[in-house]
Amino acid sequence: MNLPVILLFAGTMLISLWATVRLKSIYARWSQVPASSGASGAEVAAAILDRAGIRDVEIFPHDEMLGDHYDPMHKRLVLSQQNYHGTSVAALGVAAHECGHAIQHAQGYGPLHLRMLAVGATQISSQLVMWLPLLGYFTGLLYQALWLTAILWGVIMLFSLVTLFVEFDASRRAKVILGQMGFVGTAEEVNGVRETLDAAAWTYVAAFITSLLYFLWHLLPLLTGGRRDD
């Protein structure tokens, strides 16, 4: 493994690590600050969904910290125990963000539906990019395998790009709705929600940067006729 490969791997790992550590730090800080409304994350989620006329989405607690998500296939809004029961600024921000995804789904938000359609292809691509160069090397079809690897990294990169639109839009909706419904009101609370959701968004930015760099790393040598040692 040569120096450029090491730098690429280490650089992308550091970007992802920085985004994750930053999110955990900011979330930990604002999870200690109670929102003045006194509402829990579950109560906020229920109120937001009801206001949006969404009554077929169930809200569930689970044990994984920061594993909060909206499941569009089963119409489930899943919150960690800390955010489901918690009344902190961070808990309300996360709950409202996941509601943003439910609203996107109900309104037919294009990027969300595109991401849903691409999930399967992206998961397969993530597995294949690890093995295709080796398969090409042992079968004598290295050039074809490298082209296919570049294309699959392009699929992963485009999925990450669409995810950015989905996540930033959900956060935008969350910030607006929390203020409109009076769940956060003070400048400190508004700032706490913004910092928490922006920190979460940076993890998706890091994922996009990583996929973009790997896509270019595989594609450019093929386009320019250069050589690259894997």
LUMVEXZA-715673 format. One record per residue: z, x, y of N, C-alpha, C in turn. Coordinates in steps of 0.02 Angstrom, whole numbers, padded with zeros to 5 digits, always signed. Each point is the difference from the previous one (the first is absolute). Last residue first. Layout:
N
ZXYZXYZXY
...
// end
This chain:
230
-00308-00159-00020+00052-00051-00013+00057+00029-00039
-00198+00100+00178+00035+00012-00063+00055-00051-00008
-00245-00002+00134+00072-00008+00008+00032+00009-00068
-00251+00033+00155+00037+00002-00063+00074-00006+00014
-00236-00094+00137+00049+00053-00007+00035-00005-00068
-00169-00148+00108-00022+00047-00050+00047+00058-00011
+00016-00203+00144-00022+00062+00032-00027+00051-00050
+00090-00214-00067-00051-00014+00051-00030+00063+00029
+00178+00013-00156-00058-00029-00034-00057-00013+00050
+00212+00077+00078-00036+00053-00036-00063-00026-00035
+00137-00161+00115-00035+00047+00044-00036+00056-00038
+00146-00172-00110-00068-00020+00020-00038+00055+00036
+00233+00018-00077-00045-00007-00057-00073-00011+00022
+00171+00015+00164+00004+00061-00040-00049-00001-00058
+00032-00194+00134-00042+00050+00033-00002+00066-00040
+00143-00168-00081-00069-00025-00001-00047+00052+00030
+00230+00039+00013-00025+00012-00067-00072-00024-00008
+00107-00042+00205-00008+00072-00009-00027+00016-00069
+00051-00225+00050-00057+00023+00039-00012+00075-00011
+00191-00100-00096-00061-00021-00035-00062+00024+00036
+00209+00043+00105-00005+00035-00065-00065-00017-00036
+00053-00117+00197-00018+00069+00015-00010+00040-00064
+00080-00220-00022-00070+00001+00021-00023+00071+00014
+00227-00034-00050-00041-00013-00060-00075+00003+00017
+00155+00015+00177+00001+00061-00040-00043-00007-00063
+00031-00189+00135-00043+00049+00035-00004+00065-00041
+00149-00161-00073-00069-00019-00016-00050+00044+00035
+00226+00030+00046-00009+00017-00071-00071-00018-00022
+00073-00057+00217-00020+00070-00005-00007+00021-00073
+00083-00217+00061-00073+00006+00007-00023+00071-00009
+00231-00048+00005-00030-00022-00063-00076+00008+00002
+00118+00044+00196+00013+00052-00049-00030-00018-00068
-00010-00160+00171-00046+00056+00014+00010+00057-00049
+00146-00184-00010-00066-00018-00025-00051+00055+00013
+00222+00031+00080+00000-00008-00073-00069-00014-00026
+00033+00013+00235+00007+00065-00032-00003-00005-00076
-00003-00202+00126-00061+00040+00011+00004+00067-00035
+00190-00138-00003-00053-00029-00041-00064+00042+00006
+00176+00060+00141+00016+00015-00070-00052-00027-00048
-00014-00050+00232-00017+00071-00013+00013+00018-00073
+00065-00212+00071-00073+00004+00002-00023+00071-00016
+00230-00035+00025-00025-00030-00061-00076+00003-00005
+00106+00077+00198+00017+00044-00056-00028-00029-00065
-00020-00125+00197-00046+00056+00000+00013+00046-00059
+00068-00256-00029+00018+00055+00043-00051+00056-00005
-00025-00193-00138-00007-00016+00070+00015+00058+00046
-00059-00114-00267+00019+00061+00036-00013-00014+00074
-00025-00181-00132+00041+00037-00048+00019+00069+00026
-00141-00187+00100+00066+00017+00024+00044+00037-00049
-00240-00079+00000+00048-00044-00033+00072+00018+00018
-00184+00126+00088-00013-00070+00016+00052-00047-00029
+00006+00233-00053+00018-00013+00070-00008-00073+00018
-00066+00070-00214+00073+00008+00007+00023-00013+00071
-00234-00002-00046+00035-00059-00027+00076+00006+00009
-00141+00185+00062-00010-00058+00044+00042-00059-00023
-00001+00196-00132+00031+00013+00065-00004-00060+00046
-00112-00010-00210+00072-00001-00007+00036+00009+00067
-00238+00021-00014+00022-00070-00006+00076-00004-00002
-00093+00213-00004-00011-00031+00066+00024-00072-00001
+00002+00116-00203+00053+00023+00044-00006-00031+00070
-00171-00042-00156+00062-00034-00021+00059+00020+00044
-00206+00109+00036-00003-00070+00021+00062-00037-00019
-00024+00221-00074+00012-00001+00072-00003-00072+00027
-00048+00033-00230+00069+00015+00016+00015-00002+00075
-00224-00034-00080+00044-00052-00027+00072+00012+00022
-00164+00162+00053-00011-00061+00039+00049-00055-00022
+00002+00198-00125+00026+00012+00068-00008-00063+00043
-00095+00003-00216+00073-00011-00001+00030+00011+00068
-00226+00052-00034+00010-00073+00004+00074-00016+00002
-00053+00223-00036-00020-00019+00068+00011-00075+00010
+00033+00091-00214+00054+00020+00045-00014-00020+00071
-00168-00036-00159+00056-00044-00014+00059+00015+00047
-00184+00144+00006-00016-00064+00032+00056-00052-00011
+00019+00209-00109+00006+00008+00073-00013-00065+00036
-00032+00009-00233+00071+00004+00016+00011+00005+00075
-00221+00007-00076+00028-00066-00013+00074-00002+00019
-00108+00207+00008-00022-00043+00055+00026-00071-00008
+00034+00153-00172+00046+00015+00056-00019-00041+00062
-00143-00017-00181+00063-00034-00015+00053+00015+00053
-00208+00111+00014-00009-00072+00013+00065-00038-00012
-00005+00229-00053-00003-00010+00072-00007-00074+00018
-00010+00059-00227+00068+00010+00026+00002-00011+00075
-00209-00003-00105+00037-00061-00016+00072+00005+00025
-00133+00191+00022-00026-00053+00043+00039-00066-00012
+00049+00180-00140+00026+00013+00068-00026-00053+00049
-00080-00003-00222+00070-00020+00002+00030+00009+00069
-00221+00073-00041+00004-00073+00001+00072-00024+00004
-00032+00231-00023-00028-00023+00064+00004-00076+00006
+00067+00103-00205+00047+00010+00055-00027-00027+00066
-00057-00003-00253-00025-00046+00052+00044+00005+00062
+00035+00105-00221-00059+00030+00032-00031-00043+00054
+00205-00031-00136-00060-00033-00026-00064+00031+00029
+00223+00072+00061-00005+00008-00072-00063-00033-00030
+00047-00016+00237-00002+00071-00019-00011+00008-00075
+00033-00216+00090-00066+00027+00018-00008+00072-00022
+00209-00102-00026-00047-00030-00047-00070+00028+00013
+00168+00060+00150+00010+00033-00064-00050-00026-00052
-00001-00104+00213-00024+00069+00004+00008+00038-00066
+00085-00227+00009-00072+00007+00001-00025+00072+00006
+00236-00086+00009-00028+00024-00064-00075+00012+00002
+00141-00086+00183+00040+00054-00028-00035+00033-00060
-00084-00195+00114-00011+00060+00040+00039+00060-00027
+00020-00224-00097-00059+00038-00019-00009+00065+00039
+00179-00159+00047+00008+00031-00066-00058+00047-00016
-00005-00129+00197+00056+00047+00005+00013+00037-00065
-00161-00176+00010-00024+00061+00033+00054+00053+00004
+00056-00213-00083-00042+00036-00048-00024+00066+00030
+00118-00143+00142+00045+00025-00052-00039+00040-00053
-00123-00111+00167+00037+00057+00028+00047+00030-00052
-00121-00196-00051-00046+00057+00004+00037+00062+00026
+00122-00203-00005-00017+00022-00067-00043+00062+00000
+00054-00104+00209+00058+00030-00033-00018+00029-00068
-00140-00126+00168-00011+00070-00016+00057+00033-00038
-00002-00231+00080-00058+00008-00044-00008+00072-00024
+00168-00051+00159+00016-00032-00064-00057+00010-00050
-00033+00072+00221+00046+00045-00036+00018-00030-00068
-00129-00131+00142-00040+00057-00022+00044+00048-00040
+00104-00181+00103-00037-00022-00059-00045+00056-00027
+00120+00043+00197+00047-00010-00055-00038-00021-00063
-00124+00026+00203+00021+00063-00030+00049-00008-00059
-00071-00202+00121-00051+00035-00037+00023+00065-00033
+00143-00226+00050-00012+00063+00037-00045+00045-00043
+00089-00241-00025-00062+00030-00024-00019+00063+00038
+00201-00146+00016-00052-00008+00051-00066+00032-00021
+00196+00012-00138-00010-00071+00013-00058-00012+00048
+00068+00222-00046-00028-00031-00060-00017-00073+00014
+00112+00119+00168-00068+00026-00008-00035-00035-00058
+00226-00042+00027-00039-00037+00050-00073+00023-00003
+00152+00114-00135-00008-00069-00025-00042-00042+00048
+00058+00218+00067-00050+00001-00054-00012-00070-00029
+00169+00026+00162-00065+00011+00030-00056+00002-00052
+00223-00006-00068-00024-00066+00019-00069+00005+00033
+00111+00197-00044-00026-00028-00063-00024-00072+00011
+00101+00106+00184-00062+00034-00018-00030-00029-00064
+00212-00073+00070-00053-00029+00041-00067+00032-00015
+00191+00088-00107-00013-00069-00023-00057-00032+00039
+00074+00213+00070-00035+00004-00064-00017-00070-00025
+00129+00013+00196-00066+00027+00011-00041+00002-00064
+00227-00062-00010-00040-00052+00031-00072+00023+00012
+00155+00157-00081-00011-00053-00050-00045-00055+00027
+00072+00173+00147-00050+00024-00049-00016-00054-00051
+00171-00042+00155-00064+00001+00034-00055+00021-00048
+00212-00108-00117-00014+00055+00046-00068-00008+00033
+00129-00129-00173-00011-00030+00066-00016+00053+00051
-00015-00036-00293+00021+00036+00060-00018-00036+00064
-00057-00061-00234+00065-00023+00023+00020+00029+00068
-00211+00058-00092+00006-00071-00015+00065-00028+00028
-00047+00233+00010-00037-00038+00050+00004-00075-00011
+00107+00148-00151+00025+00018+00066-00035-00039+00055
-00072-00020-00227+00065-00033+00011+00026+00013+00070
-00262+00008-00025+00056+00037-00030+00065-00036+00016
-00227-00140-00011+00039+00041+00045+00054+00037-00039
-00248-00152-00029+00054+00036-00034+00035+00047+00050
-00170-00227-00025+00022+00047+00051+00064+00033-00026
-00220-00135-00121+00071+00017+00002+00012+00050+00055
-00208-00110-00113+00029-00028+00061+00076+00008+00001
-00168+00086-00160+00050-00049-00022+00035-00034+00060
-00175+00157+00039-00023-00032-00062+00048-00054-00023
+00043+00143+00192-00046-00056+00013-00023-00036-00063
+00222+00142+00078-00044-00004-00058-00047-00059+00009
+00156+00171+00166-00025-00068-00010-00050+00002-00057
+00223+00169+00055-00072-00012+00000-00015-00074-00006
+00204+00220+00001-00018-00066+00025-00076-00009+00001
+00156+00186-00064-00055-00023-00043-00023-00069+00020
+00189+00142+00085-00065+00009+00033-00059-00016-00046
+00206+00011-00142+00005+00011+00072-00068+00017+00028
+00061-00148-00224-00032+00062+00023+00002+00006+00076
+00080-00193-00137+00046+00056+00008-00030+00064+00028
-00058-00274+00051-00004+00047-00056+00038+00063+00018
-00053-00285+00076+00033+00064+00010-00014+00046-00060
-00157-00211+00104+00041+00027-00054+00035+00064+00022
-00149-00238+00083+00032+00061+00025+00049+00024-00053
-00241-00161+00001+00071+00007-00017+00026+00067+00024
-00210-00176+00074+00019+00070-00011+00075+00003-00013
-00131-00195+00067-00013+00014-00070+00014+00074-00017
+00003-00115+00219+00056-00026-00040-00010+00012-00075
-00085+00049+00273-00009+00028-00067+00060-00019-00043
-00045-00037+00243-00024-00053-00044-00013+00025-00071
+00096+00117+00197-00072+00010-00011-00030-00053-00047
+00233+00003+00047-00034-00009+00064-00076+00007-00007
+00134+00044-00187+00002-00071+00015-00037-00014+00066
+00029+00224-00065-00048-00033-00044-00004-00075+00015
+00161+00126+00116-00067+00019+00021-00053-00035-00042
+00227-00029-00058-00015-00033+00064-00071+00016+00023
+00084+00106-00194-00009-00071-00013-00020-00037+00064
+00054+00230+00017-00063-00010-00037-00013-00075-00011
+00205+00060+00096-00054+00012+00047-00067-00013-00034
+00189-00009-00134-00001-00057+00046-00057+00007+00050
+00040+00179-00147-00025-00058-00037-00006-00061+00045
+00098+00196+00088-00071+00009-00010-00031-00060-00036
+00217-00055+00139-00017+00049-00052-00076+00005-00006
+00150-00066+00227-00040-00026-00056-00013+00056-00050
+00112+00014+00221+00043-00009-00058-00037-00026-00061
-00061+00066+00242-00010-00067-00026+00044-00015-00060
-00013+00217+00108+00045-00048+00034-00008-00071-00026
-00039+00226-00148-00037-00040+00049+00047-00053+00028
+00081+00245-00100-00008-00071-00014-00040-00035+00056
+00002+00259-00099+00005-00037+00064-00011-00074-00013
-00022+00176-00164+00070-00002+00019+00012-00039+00064
-00214+00046-00093+00033-00045-00047+00075-00004+00013
-00145+00148+00121-00002-00069+00024+00028-00051-00049
-00004+00235-00057+00032-00007+00065+00002-00073+00021
-00114+00058-00198+00072+00007-00009+00037-00011+00066
-00236+00005+00003+00024-00061-00031+00076+00002-00008
-00106+00192+00079-00001-00053+00051+00026-00065-00029
-00020+00182-00149+00048+00016+00053+00005-00056+00051
-00161-00013-00173+00067-00010-00027+00053+00013+00054
-00226+00041+00056+00012-00071-00010+00071-00012-00024
-00071+00223+00021+00008-00031+00066+00015-00075-00007
-00052+00122-00194+00066+00019+00025+00014-00033+00067
-00215-00030-00091+00051-00034-00041+00070+00015+00025
-00185+00109+00102-00002-00072+00014+00054-00037-00037
-00027+00231-00044+00025-00011+00069+00002-00074+00015
-00096+00064-00204+00072+00010+00000+00030-00014+00068
-00234-00003-00021+00030-00058-00034+00076+00004+00000
-00119+00184+00086-00012-00058+00042+00034-00062-00030
+00002+00198-00126+00046+00004+00057-00008-00060+00046
-00150+00024-00181+00067-00015-00025+00051-00001+00057
-00220+00067+00046+00004-00073-00010+00068-00021-00027
-00039+00232+00030-00003-00035+00064+00006-00075-00008
-00011+00141-00192+00064+00006+00034+00000-00039+00066
-00202+00009-00124+00052-00035-00038+00066+00000+00037
-00176+00123+00095-00016-00072+00000+00055-00039-00035
+00013+00234-00006+00015-00025+00067-00014-00075+00005
-00055+00110-00201+00073-00001+00009+00018-00029+00068
-00226+00036-00044+00025-00055-00042+00075-00007+00009
-00107+00182+00108-00016-00065+00031+00027-00060-00039
+00031+00222-00096+00041-00015+00059-00018-00067+00033
-00060+00022-00261-00005+00045+00057+00040-00026+00060
+00016-00013-00282+00000-00043+00059+00000+00045+00062
// end
